[in-house]
Amino acid sequence: MSDMDPAYQELPAVGPYDVKIGSALITMVDPQPGYELAYNRWYEDDHYYAGALAMPWLFAGRRWVAPPELRALRRPANSAIADPVTAGRYISLYWVIDGRREEHIAWSVATNRRLRGDGRGFEHRDHVYTSFMRYLGATYRDASGPRDIHALDYPYRGLVVEVVDALGSASAELDALVVERYIPDLHRADVGVAQTLRFQPQPLPKVFSDVADLPNLDRRLTLLHFLDRDPDDIGHFPDSADRIAGIGTLEFLGAFIPTLPGSDEYVEGRSDAR
């Protein structure tokens, strides 16, 4: 104990520490062809823990996958998020304590720099949609049950990721419309959405050289719909396009299921892969 850096005791003693989502790391990624199995094992065995969960102020995480049959249901065909719209096989979500975004990113930058220097990075992957996003709030279908802080630990059976862009500078108006009209109707529909969390992407620190910001971050909303039923057919999933016409545009709608940690069950390219 005498050799321990006193910062480990000093830093936790000050600043916010409520169990409250302030931001999220949302990262949708594709392994490059031929590296699917290696990527899966690297992410699950090392990066998910050393590159995320082991860091201060990050308090929950979960990884999801979109098998081919779910990627085939994505829309719109011409997406500003994914090109082609079927890109982005995996998505990982992580919650960061409110008020601790900058501290977490600083630790993340230093940790990932060390991991890469030690040969624990992975170059054969492509970021499709990655950002440290500001949390805007949650809407719940039920008066009781899992809340936003539980969303990555509760055994939800599916996730629908929806990205909408405001026209012009109407992001606040778009968010208000989504909260007042679109999400309540969605929760009343028979599609299994139990809670919806809203986020706004933020510019990435310049040190993330392998990730590029997509245009229109200041006009974009990311909606995470957590499902208590299988997302086997989102063809009937209510489309926000008509509801936000004149204010915003639908740029991505895609479904995912949870990965099975410690397995290669959903790794494509294997003869027994699902």
C-alpha positions as CSV (number, residue, x, y, z in Angstrom):
1,M,0.0,0.0,0.0
2,S,2.9,2.4,0.7
3,D,3.8,2.5,-3.0
4,M,0.2,3.2,-4.2
5,D,-0.3,6.5,-6.0
6,P,-2.3,8.7,-3.6
7,A,-4.4,9.8,-6.6
8,Y,-6.4,6.5,-6.3
9,Q,-7.8,7.8,-3.0
10,E,-7.9,11.5,-3.9
11,L,-9.8,11.4,-7.2
12,P,-12.8,9.3,-6.1
13,A,-13.3,11.6,-3.1
14,V,-14.4,14.5,-5.2
15,G,-16.8,15.1,-8.1
16,P,-20.0,13.4,-9.2
17,Y,-20.6,9.7,-8.5
18,D,-24.4,9.2,-8.6
19,V,-25.6,6.1,-10.4
20,K,-26.9,8.2,-13.3
21,I,-26.2,8.0,-17.1
22,G,-24.5,11.1,-18.4
23,S,-23.1,9.8,-21.6
24,A,-22.6,6.5,-23.5
25,L,-20.0,5.0,-25.7
26,I,-21.9,3.6,-28.7
27,T,-19.8,1.8,-31.2
28,M,-21.0,-0.1,-34.3
29,V,-18.2,-2.1,-36.0
30,D,-17.5,-4.6,-38.7
31,P,-14.6,-7.0,-38.6
32,Q,-12.8,-7.1,-42.0
33,P,-13.3,-10.2,-44.2
34,G,-11.3,-13.2,-43.0
35,Y,-10.8,-11.7,-39.5
36,E,-14.2,-12.4,-38.1
37,L,-13.2,-15.1,-35.6
38,A,-10.0,-13.3,-34.5
39,Y,-11.9,-10.1,-34.0
40,N,-14.6,-11.8,-31.9
41,R,-12.1,-13.4,-29.6
42,W,-10.0,-10.3,-29.3
43,Y,-13.0,-8.2,-28.4
44,E,-14.6,-10.6,-25.9
45,D,-11.4,-11.9,-24.3
46,D,-9.5,-8.6,-24.0
47,H,-10.9,-5.4,-25.3
48,Y,-14.4,-5.5,-23.8
49,Y,-12.8,-5.6,-20.4
50,A,-9.4,-3.9,-20.7
51,G,-10.5,-1.3,-23.2
52,A,-13.8,-0.5,-21.5
53,L,-15.2,-2.1,-18.3
54,A,-11.9,-1.8,-16.4
55,M,-11.9,2.0,-16.7
56,P,-13.2,4.5,-14.1
57,W,-16.7,5.9,-14.3
58,L,-18.0,3.4,-16.8
59,F,-20.5,1.3,-14.9
60,A,-22.3,-1.0,-17.5
61,G,-21.7,-2.5,-20.8
62,R,-23.2,-5.0,-23.3
63,R,-22.5,-6.2,-26.8
64,W,-25.0,-7.0,-29.5
65,V,-24.9,-8.6,-32.9
66,A,-27.0,-8.4,-36.1
67,P,-27.0,-11.8,-37.9
68,P,-27.6,-11.6,-41.7
69,E,-31.4,-12.1,-41.5
70,L,-31.6,-9.0,-39.3
71,R,-29.3,-6.9,-41.4
72,A,-31.4,-7.6,-44.4
73,L,-34.3,-5.8,-42.7
74,R,-32.5,-2.5,-42.2
75,R,-33.6,0.8,-43.7
76,P,-33.4,3.2,-45.4
77,A,-31.5,1.8,-48.4
78,N,-29.5,5.0,-48.7
79,S,-28.3,5.6,-45.1
80,A,-26.1,8.4,-44.0
81,I,-24.9,6.2,-41.1
82,A,-24.0,2.9,-42.8
83,D,-22.8,2.4,-46.4
84,P,-24.1,-0.1,-47.3
85,V,-26.9,-0.1,-44.8
86,T,-26.0,-3.7,-43.9
87,A,-22.6,-2.5,-42.6
88,G,-22.1,-2.8,-38.8
89,R,-22.4,-6.4,-37.6
90,Y,-21.7,-5.7,-33.9
91,I,-22.7,-2.8,-31.6
92,S,-21.4,-2.3,-28.1
93,L,-23.0,0.0,-25.6
94,Y,-21.5,1.4,-22.4
95,W,-22.9,3.8,-19.8
96,V,-20.7,6.5,-18.2
97,I,-21.5,8.3,-14.9
98,D,-23.1,11.7,-15.3
99,G,-20.4,14.4,-15.1
100,R,-17.5,12.1,-15.7
101,R,-17.3,12.0,-19.5
102,E,-14.1,13.9,-19.8
103,E,-12.3,12.0,-17.0
104,H,-13.4,8.7,-18.5
105,I,-12.3,9.7,-22.0
106,A,-8.9,10.8,-20.7
107,W,-8.3,7.4,-19.0
108,S,-9.6,5.6,-22.2
109,V,-7.2,7.5,-24.4
110,A,-4.2,6.6,-22.2
111,T,-5.3,3.0,-21.7
112,N,-5.9,2.3,-25.4
113,R,-2.6,4.0,-26.3
114,R,-0.9,1.5,-24.0
115,L,-2.9,-1.4,-25.3
116,R,-1.9,-0.6,-28.9
117,G,1.7,-0.2,-27.8
118,D,1.6,-3.6,-26.2
119,G,0.2,-5.2,-29.3
120,R,-3.3,-5.6,-27.9
121,G,-5.1,-3.5,-30.5
122,F,-6.9,-4.9,-33.6
123,E,-6.4,-3.2,-36.9
124,H,-8.7,-5.4,-39.1
125,R,-12.0,-3.7,-38.2
126,D,-14.0,-0.8,-39.5
127,H,-15.9,1.6,-37.4
128,V,-19.4,2.3,-38.9
129,Y,-20.9,4.5,-36.2
130,T,-18.9,5.3,-33.1
131,S,-19.3,8.2,-30.6
132,F,-19.3,9.2,-27.0
133,M,-22.9,10.4,-26.9
134,R,-24.6,12.8,-24.6
135,Y,-27.6,11.2,-22.8
136,L,-30.9,13.1,-23.3
137,G,-33.3,10.9,-21.4
138,A,-35.6,7.8,-21.3
139,T,-39.2,6.9,-21.9
140,Y,-40.7,3.8,-20.4
141,R,-43.6,1.7,-21.5
142,D,-44.4,0.4,-18.0
143,A,-44.7,2.3,-14.7
144,S,-42.4,-0.1,-13.0
145,G,-39.6,-2.4,-14.1
146,P,-36.1,-1.9,-15.4
147,R,-35.0,1.7,-15.7
148,D,-32.3,3.2,-17.9
149,I,-29.4,2.2,-15.6
150,H,-30.5,-1.4,-15.8
151,A,-30.9,-1.6,-19.6
152,L,-27.5,-3.3,-20.3
153,D,-27.9,-5.8,-17.4
154,Y,-31.5,-6.8,-17.8
155,P,-31.9,-9.7,-20.2
156,Y,-33.6,-7.9,-23.0
157,R,-34.1,-10.1,-26.1
158,G,-33.5,-7.4,-28.7
159,L,-32.3,-3.9,-29.5
160,V,-33.4,-1.6,-32.3
161,V,-31.1,1.3,-33.1
162,E,-32.7,4.2,-34.8
163,V,-30.9,7.3,-36.0
164,V,-32.8,10.4,-37.1
165,D,-31.4,13.7,-38.3
166,A,-33.1,17.1,-37.9
167,L,-33.5,19.4,-40.8
168,G,-31.6,22.6,-40.5
169,S,-30.9,23.4,-36.8
170,A,-34.1,21.9,-35.4
171,S,-32.5,19.3,-33.2
172,A,-34.4,20.5,-30.1
173,E,-37.7,20.5,-31.9
174,L,-37.0,17.1,-33.3
175,D,-36.2,15.7,-29.9
176,A,-39.4,17.2,-28.5
177,L,-41.5,15.6,-31.2
178,V,-39.8,12.2,-30.8
179,V,-40.6,12.3,-27.0
180,E,-44.2,13.6,-27.4
181,R,-45.4,11.7,-30.3
182,Y,-43.2,9.0,-31.8
183,I,-42.0,7.1,-28.7
184,P,-45.4,6.9,-26.9
185,D,-47.0,5.5,-30.0
186,L,-44.1,3.1,-30.4
187,H,-44.5,1.8,-26.9
188,R,-48.3,1.3,-27.4
189,A,-47.6,-0.7,-30.6
190,D,-47.2,-4.5,-30.4
191,V,-43.5,-4.5,-31.1
192,G,-42.1,-5.3,-27.6
193,V,-40.3,-2.0,-26.9
194,A,-40.0,-1.7,-23.1
195,Q,-37.9,1.4,-22.9
196,T,-36.3,3.9,-25.3
197,L,-33.2,5.9,-24.5
198,R,-32.2,9.0,-26.5
199,F,-28.6,10.3,-27.2
200,Q,-26.9,13.0,-29.2
201,P,-23.5,12.2,-30.7
202,Q,-20.6,14.3,-29.6
203,P,-17.3,15.0,-31.5
204,L,-14.6,12.4,-30.9
205,P,-11.3,13.4,-29.3
206,K,-8.7,13.8,-32.0
207,V,-6.6,11.1,-30.6
208,F,-9.0,8.4,-31.9
209,S,-7.2,8.4,-35.3
210,D,-9.0,5.2,-36.5
211,V,-12.5,6.6,-36.0
212,A,-14.0,9.5,-38.0
213,D,-16.9,11.6,-37.0
214,L,-19.9,11.5,-39.4
215,P,-21.3,14.8,-40.7
216,N,-24.3,16.5,-39.0
217,L,-23.5,15.4,-35.4
218,D,-25.2,18.5,-34.0
219,R,-28.5,17.6,-35.8
220,R,-28.5,13.9,-35.0
221,L,-30.4,11.8,-32.5
222,T,-29.7,8.2,-31.6
223,L,-32.6,6.2,-30.2
224,L,-32.0,2.8,-28.4
225,H,-35.2,0.8,-28.2
226,F,-34.8,-2.2,-25.8
227,L,-37.2,-5.1,-26.6
228,D,-38.6,-7.8,-24.4
229,R,-39.4,-10.0,-27.5
230,D,-37.3,-11.3,-30.3
231,P,-36.7,-8.7,-33.1
232,D,-37.1,-11.4,-35.7
233,D,-39.1,-9.1,-38.0
234,I,-38.8,-5.4,-37.8
235,G,-40.6,-5.0,-41.1
236,H,-43.7,-3.9,-39.1
237,F,-41.6,-1.7,-36.7
238,P,-43.3,1.7,-36.8
239,D,-41.3,4.0,-39.1
240,S,-40.4,7.5,-37.9
241,A,-40.0,8.8,-41.4
242,D,-43.7,10.0,-41.8
243,R,-43.9,11.2,-38.2
244,I,-40.9,13.5,-38.5
245,A,-41.5,14.6,-42.1
246,G,-40.6,18.3,-42.5
247,I,-38.5,18.3,-39.3
248,G,-36.2,15.3,-39.7
249,T,-35.2,12.3,-41.7
250,L,-34.7,8.6,-40.8
251,E,-31.1,7.7,-41.5
252,F,-30.8,4.2,-39.9
253,L,-33.1,1.6,-38.4
254,G,-31.6,-1.8,-37.5
255,A,-32.1,-4.6,-35.0
256,F,-29.7,-6.6,-32.9
257,I,-29.7,-9.4,-30.4
258,P,-27.4,-10.0,-27.5
259,T,-24.2,-11.8,-28.1
260,L,-23.4,-15.0,-26.1
261,P,-20.3,-14.0,-24.1
262,G,-17.5,-16.5,-24.3
263,S,-18.8,-18.1,-27.5
264,D,-18.4,-17.7,-31.2
265,E,-22.0,-18.6,-31.9
266,Y,-22.7,-15.6,-34.2
267,V,-19.4,-15.3,-35.9
268,E,-20.1,-15.5,-39.6
269,G,-17.9,-17.5,-41.9
270,R,-17.9,-20.6,-39.7
271,S,-19.8,-23.6,-41.0
272,D,-21.8,-23.9,-37.8
273,A,-22.4,-20.1,-37.4
274,R,-26.0,-18.9,-37.0
